[in-house]
Amino acid sequence: MKKAIIKSFLTAIVFGFLFTACNTSENKGDASSSLDEIKGEEVAVLTDAPNVPPPITRNHPTKVIVNLDVIEKVMKISDSTDYTFWTFGGKVPGKFIRVREGDLVDFTLKNMPDSKVSHNIDLHAVNGPGGGAAVTNVAPGQSARFQFRAINPGLYVYHCATGPVGMHIANGMYGLIMVEPKKGMTKVDKEYYVMQGDFYTKGKFEAKGLQEFDMDKAIAEHPDYVLFNGRVRSSTGANAFPATVGETVRLYAGNGGPNLISSFHVIGEIFDNVYVEGGDMVNKNVQTTLIPAGGSSIVEMKLQVPGVLNIVDHSIFRTFHKGALAQIKVTGKEDPSLFSKIK
């Protein structure tokens, strides 16, 4: 009797192990065995913020060629202040990259000859060593090429991962890559690209002249600037994002960091849909959404009332004293039944 019980117990363990192994094997195989055949090739459309490449309309994966240049250059961080930015493509944030789930991405990173230091790239959309950083270390004047299958849909951050990593990111080396799901994204009227970052300078906020990076402030996490799209007032006034009453606007929002979490909020609107951390889960009717450093979110809102909507980090001193402000300028007919002043 005792032997029979022991035998049954051992048999259950063996079958359980085999069942688990089979399941694990099947799960591991899903990513590669279910990949559709690559058909043709195309050169990726890359855009500077706040612009977004057009939605992908094809119904099959293809080979997508991405060429991205690393450019170190002096630009305005505010009207009175210059800063030496390290960039992907010459702007902060870097180019918006848009591919489809299942695409084979042929990626070339080129470091300009006049750069002072080496760089690489870590794309959070990559399943592979360092997100690509392990095979893209490029000295000034050099280039590196690798490929990956974009198998996980979502909105992902990319950034430089050359040491000291925080310094490279703090100098502006980050951007977004969108891996559209096979079924595509719901159609909207307008799409914009906005990305937050924190900057650390020797001088105070909007001090005049060329300011250097301050490592001590960065380590202490005491930024002088917290910015949308790399510059104070980059997307306000005449540069505000245009929209019309009745339109649905989608914001692809990222946070390069390197340190701060964003309390992303639009004053005067409510997010109808929030794709939490840029993934599949959707929250509805959200006032403020957190975007971690190195993370993202996709937010959608149908615009109900004309006026200027302020995009802010609701850690609010960052908005009014460090520059974290962008705007959506909404034109169109007023609807007193939704909003009006009582005399």
C-alpha positions, 0 to 999 in steps of 0.5 A: 500500500505504501509503495503504491502511494509513493509510486502514484506520488512520483508519477504525479510529479513526473506528469506535472513536470512534463505538463509544465515543460510542454506549456513552457515550451509552447509559450516560448515558441509562441513569439517566434512560431506565430510570426507572419512572413516578412513581405517587402521593405520600406524606409521608416518615416521619422518625425520630430516632436510634436509631429507623429508619422502617419498610421500604418495601414498595411496588413502584413509585417515588412522589413523597416529600415531605420537610420538614426544619427547621433548629433551633439549640438548647441541649442536653446534650452530657453530664450536666454540660455544655450546648452550642449545637447546630445541628440538622436537626430538633432532635436530633443526628444529624438525622432519618433519611430513607428513600426507594426507588430511583427516588423523586422527592423533593420536599424543603423545608428551613426555617430557624427564625426564631430561628436566628442564622445561615444554613444549607443542606443537602448530601445525598450521595444527590443528583446535582446542584449541591452535593447540593442545597446550591446551591439551599437556602441559607436565612437565619433564617425562610426556606425553600427547596424543590427536588426530585431523583430518588433513582437510586443505592441506598445509605446516604448522609450529609447535612450542612450545607454553609454556610461555614465548613462544618466548623463547621456539621458540628461543631455537629451538622448531619448525618444519614442518608438511605437509598435502598432498592434496588428489590428492598428490603433483606433482612428483619431483626428489628431496625434501629437508627440510630447516627451518630458525630461529633466535637465541639470545646469551649472547656472539657475533656471534661464541663466544667460549664456551657455550652461554646462551640465552639472553632475552633482545636481543630477546625482542629487536629483535637483533639476533646474529645468523640467521640460516638454520637448526639450525647451522652455515654451517649446509648445506654447503660444504660436507653437501650441498644438492646434485642434478643433472642438469635436476632434479626438486628440491622441498624445503619445507621451513619454518621460525620458527622465533621467530621474523624475516621475511625471504627473501628466495632466491636461488642465481643462480636459479629462482623458477619455482613454489612457493606455497605461504605461503605453501598453494594452490596459486602458483606463477611462475618465482619468484626470492625471496619469503617472509616467515613470522615468523611462516610461510612456503613456498614450492618452486620448481626449475628445475636445468639448470646449474651445480655448487653450488647454495647458499640458503640465506636470502636476508636480506643479512647481515644475510647471511654473518654475522649471518649464514643464508646460505645453499647450493645445489651442482648441478653436471652434464654437462654444457650447454654453450647455457644457461650459459658460460663465454665469453673470 
